[in-house]
Amino acid sequence: MIITTAIKSLDNDPFLVTWNLGRRCNYDCSYCESHIHTNYSPHSGLDELIKSYEFIKEYVNIYDIKRSINIDFTGGEPTVNPNFWKLAEHIRNDNPNYFLALTTNGAWGKKNLENVKKYFNGVTISYHAEADIELKNNSVDNIIEISKTNMWMQVNIMLHQDHFTECVGVYQRLKAHGISC
């Protein structure tokens, strides 16, 4: 007799939605293929975003999903959509039990750092050495600030041969703050 437990254990895994909000990005990294990002793609409107969120909720209800619901926003760069923070607020207010995650370059300013802390449970931040110096500084500062919270965080340093020494320096700076990369 064969007893299968793997299928049953999957029932406990979170229900994961990876939500690509579009290709628009404030960076133009050489290693990122054009089908992933542009600096001109249109943004989705708030009504369209909320309609998509309502579809996710309906799907969860129809299939009677009892597991943790995780929504991970990605793109391009999700935070450049002018409707993104309103969407995050809407979802958080509508369902505070959803685990909201953000995959980002972390280049946002202080106001949006507070929004990340307020609306999100986790964040993946990628440091891109080809970016503008101000944006790179914002990324590192935001990584350090988020590390002071209880929020789940993953940091990726996108190594680039022309910026290798810089990447090593960022790694060492973050490590000195006790941040794993």
Buried (B, 14 or more C-beta within 10 A) or exposed (E): EEEEEEEEEEEEEEBEBEBEBBBBBBBEBEEBEEEEBBEEBEBBEBEEBBEBBEEBBEEBEEEEEEEEBBBBBBBBBBBBBEBBBEBBEBBBEEBEEBBBBBBBBBBBEEEBBEBBBEBBBBBBBBBBBBBEEEBBEBBBBBBBBBBEEEBEBEBEBBBBEEBEEBBEEBBEEBEEEEBEB
